[in-house]
Amino acid sequence: MSLDSRLKNLLAPLVSGRVYPDVTPDKPEFPLIVYQGVGGQEQWYVEGKRRETRHRRVQIHVWAETRLQAEAIADQVATVLCESDFPAVEPYGAPTSLYEEVIKKRGTRQDFGIWYLP
């Protein structure tokens, strides 16, 4: 199963299935989660072979009607990811609070380093 599929499966129950890669849909329903790959680490053995496990830095945005709702979902995201069966998940700092004037919604943003098997 791909990293995208695994992320969607893990996070979908937190927001009634509203989990999207990269951008929100044109007519979003809230709360929702948007995730995107923002880099990662590539590691190769000296012998010139690629490691079996891969690493991806994933940025996860939670958008909701209220700050409390966004923060509660963000806390659940961290728990679900860190307690998942990925070989390793590392949160990079705590969530950053967001407000988007255009949509009048509150949110959070947090990066995670995820080691996974492709």
C-alpha positions as CSV (number, residue, x, y, z in Angstrom):
1,M,0.0,0.0,0.0
2,S,1.3,3.4,-0.9
3,L,2.2,6.1,1.6
4,D,-0.7,8.2,0.4
5,S,-3.2,5.3,0.9
6,R,-1.9,4.6,4.3
7,L,-2.1,8.2,5.4
8,K,-5.7,8.5,4.1
9,N,-6.7,5.3,5.9
10,L,-5.2,6.4,9.2
11,L,-6.5,10.0,9.1
12,A,-9.9,9.6,7.4
13,P,-11.8,8.5,10.6
14,L,-10.8,11.7,12.3
15,V,-12.6,13.9,9.9
16,S,-15.4,11.8,8.3
17,G,-13.2,10.9,5.4
18,R,-12.3,14.4,4.4
19,V,-8.5,13.9,3.9
20,Y,-6.9,15.4,0.8
21,P,-3.4,15.4,-0.8
22,D,-1.9,18.9,-1.5
23,V,-5.1,21.1,-1.6
24,T,-8.7,21.3,-0.4
25,P,-11.5,20.6,-2.9
26,D,-13.3,23.5,-4.5
27,K,-16.3,23.3,-2.1
28,P,-14.8,21.9,1.1
29,E,-16.7,20.7,4.2
30,F,-15.0,21.2,7.5
31,P,-13.3,19.9,9.5
32,L,-10.8,18.5,7.0
33,I,-7.1,17.4,6.7
34,V,-4.7,18.3,3.9
35,Y,-1.3,16.6,3.7
36,Q,1.6,17.0,1.4
37,G,5.2,15.7,1.0
38,V,7.7,18.4,1.7
39,G,11.0,16.5,1.4
40,G,12.6,13.8,3.4
41,Q,15.9,11.9,3.6
42,E,17.3,9.7,0.9
43,Q,19.8,7.2,2.1
44,W,22.0,4.9,0.1
45,Y,24.4,2.1,1.1
46,V,28.1,2.5,0.2
47,E,27.5,-0.5,-2.2
48,G,25.2,1.8,-4.2
49,K,22.0,0.1,-3.2
50,R,18.9,1.9,-2.0
51,R,17.6,1.2,1.5
52,E,14.4,-0.8,1.8
53,T,12.7,1.7,4.0
54,R,12.0,5.2,2.7
55,H,11.6,8.5,4.4
56,R,9.2,11.3,3.7
57,R,8.6,14.6,5.5
58,V,4.9,15.1,5.5
59,Q,3.2,18.4,6.4
60,I,-0.3,18.0,7.8
61,H,-2.8,20.8,7.9
62,V,-6.0,20.6,9.9
63,W,-8.8,23.1,9.1
64,A,-11.9,23.5,11.3
65,E,-14.5,26.0,12.4
66,T,-12.8,26.7,15.8
67,R,-9.3,26.7,17.3
68,L,-10.3,24.1,19.9
69,Q,-11.6,21.7,17.2
70,A,-8.5,22.2,15.0
71,E,-6.2,21.6,18.0
72,A,-8.1,18.5,19.2
73,I,-8.0,16.9,15.7
74,A,-4.3,17.8,15.4
75,D,-3.6,16.1,18.6
76,Q,-5.4,13.0,17.3
77,V,-3.4,13.1,14.1
78,A,-0.2,13.0,16.1
79,T,-1.4,10.1,18.2
80,V,-2.6,8.1,15.2
81,L,0.6,8.6,13.3
82,C,3.0,8.0,16.2
83,E,1.1,4.8,17.3
84,S,0.7,3.5,13.7
85,D,2.6,0.5,12.3
86,F,5.0,2.7,10.3
87,P,8.6,1.6,11.1
88,A,9.1,5.1,12.7
89,V,7.3,8.4,12.9
90,E,8.9,11.6,14.3
91,P,6.9,14.8,14.9
92,Y,9.1,17.8,14.0
93,G,8.0,20.3,16.6
94,A,4.5,21.0,17.9
95,P,1.6,22.2,15.7
96,T,1.6,25.8,14.5
97,S,-1.7,27.6,14.8
98,L,-3.2,29.1,11.6
99,Y,-6.0,31.4,10.6
100,E,-7.1,31.8,7.0
101,E,-8.9,35.1,6.4
102,V,-10.4,34.1,3.0
103,I,-12.3,31.1,4.3
104,K,-12.6,32.3,7.9
105,K,-11.3,29.1,9.3
106,R,-8.8,28.1,12.0
107,G,-6.2,25.5,11.6
108,T,-2.9,23.9,12.5
109,R,0.2,22.8,10.6
110,Q,2.7,20.2,11.7
111,D,5.5,18.2,10.0
112,F,6.2,14.6,10.6
113,G,9.1,12.4,9.5
114,I,7.7,9.1,8.4
115,W,9.8,6.0,7.7
116,Y,7.8,3.5,5.6
117,L,8.1,0.5,3.4
118,P,7.0,1.1,-0.2
